[in-house]
Amino acid sequence: MKKITLLLALFIIVSSCGVKKTRSMLSDGDYDGAINRAIEGLRSNKNAKSKQDYVYLMEEAFAKAKERDLHEIDLLVKDASPAKLELLYNTYLQLNNRQERIRPLLPLKLMKEGRNAIFPFDNYSEQIINSKNALSKYLYDNSKALLLTKDKMSFRKAYDDLSYLETINPGYKDSSKLMAEAEFKGTDFVNVYAKNETNMVIPVRLQNDLLDISTYGLNDKWTVYHSNKQKGINYDYGLIVNFRQINISPEQIKEKEFIKEKQIKDGVKTLLDVRGNVVKDSLGNPIKVDNFKTIRVNIYEFRQFKSCQITAKVDYIDFRTNQLIDTFPISSEFIFENIYANYNGDKRASDDNYLSYFDKRAVPFPSNEQMVYDTGEDLKAKLKDIITKNRFRK
């Protein structure tokens, strides 16, 4: 019984909060928000006495929302501006959609007044079709006009308008063809290539990897990068990776010898006092203690080392004006290192983290070409970071 009472009290509190929120929306002029909130409250047990407030609030919100929209339509019709056709079309849709949200709940009773709530519905089909056709014609004609300009932003506006046209009126005339044209004309095409200003040969696979922009995931809606120029495309920008300097160190093997000592446990022994006498416990038994001994190892360490540093700069070029937009320095380093060791003595005397070196051996040094390529992996990550943070069109 206590549980039922608690649940009932909780339901009343929640319902009261919902009505209060709906009333607040109505007061603030958010009529559709109030209607949606009331609809949620009436989805279950709509004829319950506790739901009456929702019915009153929804009736009032519907009347005010309809009055507002019809007033807006009256102003739009008198204005007769083609640019406002979208607002006119959407307002008719809003009037119709509001009715369709409420329709499944009807009738809704107002118990105290002994009547059903009044929701005067109208048929807006003709107005929706007429306003959609007018809007479609405007979007189509305006987009065609924009495509006759030489401005990329106009082409992008045409694309967005034609895309919207396809959503409200699919297959309207040749809108799909015009949309593809607008997308192509509105796209910035960037040619990416490399220049070698060093006295070394840049590995072909490094250049291919570095300029393979498809692996960077950088193409966006209006920017496409090509490392190989394609026919029929006038490139707007150039991204040039200028290799300025490549430094490769000689192959080095450094040797080092050192000694390590450590005390380790080696069984037990009888404890003696300072006079050399056996120390005994309270029962007269000799006391035993750990016996430690010192072990020693001679370590001969060998360190193979080779490094490569690449310095470059990334130039952003505007091909339309042949002007340098910006330059970004970039550098990278790759280090090859292999450490191995031999020993003479007890290897347990060495540090635990050093033991793995005893299992290693000398390995062939990577070629200069491989060093340059390995350095390029880091260079590629830095190039991607530069492009990501510095788009051509702000």
Secondary structure, DSSP 8 states (H G I E B T S, - for coil): -HHHHHHHHHHHHHHHHHHHHHHHHHHTT-HHHHHHHHHHHHSSSTTSGGGHHHHHHHHHHHHHHHHHHHHHHHHHHHH--GGGHHHHHHHHHHHHHHHHHHGGG---EETTTTEE--------HHHHHHHHHHHHHHHHHHHHHHHTSS-HHHHHHHHHHHHHHHHHSTT-TTHHHHHHHHHHHH-EEEEEEEEE-SSS---HHHHHHHH-GGGTT--BTTEEEESS--TT----EEEEEEEEEEEE---EEEEEEEEEEEEEEEEEEE-B-TTS-B-B-TTS-B-EEEEEEEEEEEEEEEEEEEEEEEEEEEEEEETTTTEEEEEEEEEEEEEEEEEEEEEEE-GGGS-GGGGGGGG--------HHHHHHHHHHHHHHHHHHHHHH--S--
